[in-house]
Amino acid sequence: MLTAMVGCGPATEAPAPQAPPESVEAAEKQSAHLTPPEGCTEITLGELKNGTELSPVLWGSQPTFRGEFTTNLGDPAVADTAFIRLDVNTGPGLYDLSAGGTNLFTCEQCVWGFQDSGKAGAQKMFVAESGALLLALEVSPQETIGALSNVVLREAVRATPTAAPYTGSAPVPGGECRWIRFATWNTVRPGGCDPREGSLTANLPNLTCVPENYAADDGTLEKSLGTKTQGEACTYTPAASEHELATTDCAQGFACSGAYTEERQCLATCDFMAADPGCPTGTVCGVYGLCIEQAVMEPIGFAFDPALIGETCAGFAEFCGVEGARGACADVTGSGNWKCYRYARARSECGAGEELGYVNYPLSGGGSDRGYGFCYPDGRP
């Protein structure tokens, strides 16, 4: 299905909008015969968006899709917000939402929302207690098609742990109940791709998957029409429409990027989590999955520390370790002890007693990118 979606049509043509997979249509038919559980009020879900579709742009530390419930049960002047959060390693399949225990700290596939979001004294949180989440198609962790069915949302309150990066929740005894019969989401965009090493769309012939976010787990295909390679000046021609691809005169595997310099240049794409990111000699795998000289990154605010994973750092740094074994220098206790913690994309990749922290990169317009995650000991068994 992924191969059909990216296609090999006209030279600059992007794939057409993706139709819902048959599994989603089957789930919708089954849900038509359901009835709300006793005491639960049926609600409907509007469009959900991923980080790059929001204004301002908000990339979470795990893929988080945001929107609103279209059935407003509180103050009609205040939005009822809705969220779905998936672990980066969530693959296509059917997931039982009861596995999360109505706890936003323990769930790997999380569904929740707020009635009268942000309104002092009126806001109520509702967290999935049961139901099914179907991940039908995944282009990248940020670009997916899926469905919810027979989801019971229970009124809940914050519970331990109450500190960032992930907080807990617990159901309110005798609290209110909401029910979603069936809802879908689709955050797949024309030309979308997954830049991570080993993905089906990372190395397509004559195309380059150019990362859209700092951690390079979501990208957009560009047509590579030239032979230019690392560091050569290049020309980028924007797509003529949303269903066409941008073109460059770089070779396949090189983005025509202005991420680091005022003038665009061809930069090799890379995956910082790969055992061998594959960057040309003298460069490192930097943010946005692009190979660049460390000497270029440091003057514009990116800090490097020579400490290896597990060793003591001199202070905060986004990059410690070596290529193929990178981490971030952080003081997770506030005691002034800085240490190099290994990078990870998925919360599920952290071991027992570890949590997934993140490096927060501010974006223009008040947005942020928290995709660079690292595993650190959080003191819990």
Salt bridges, closest charged atoms under 4 A:
GLU42 OE2 - ARG181 NE 3.22
ASP75 OD2 - LYS119 NZ 2.70
GLU129 OE2 - ARG154 NE 3.15
GLU143 OE2 - ARG189 NH1 3.23
GLU176 OE2 - LYS124 NZ 2.28
GLU176 OE1 - ARG178 NH2 2.61
ASP194 OD2 - ARG196 NH2 2.82
ASP218 OD2 - ARG189 NH1 2.99
GLU242 OE2 - HIS243 NE2 3.72
ASP249 OD2 - LYS228 NZ 2.94
ASP271 OD1 - ARG345 NH2 2.98
GLU323 OE2 - ARG326 NE 3.10
GLU354 OE1 - ARG342 NH2 3.20
GLU355 OE2 - ARG347 NH2 2.86
ASP378 OD2 - ARG380 NH1 2.77
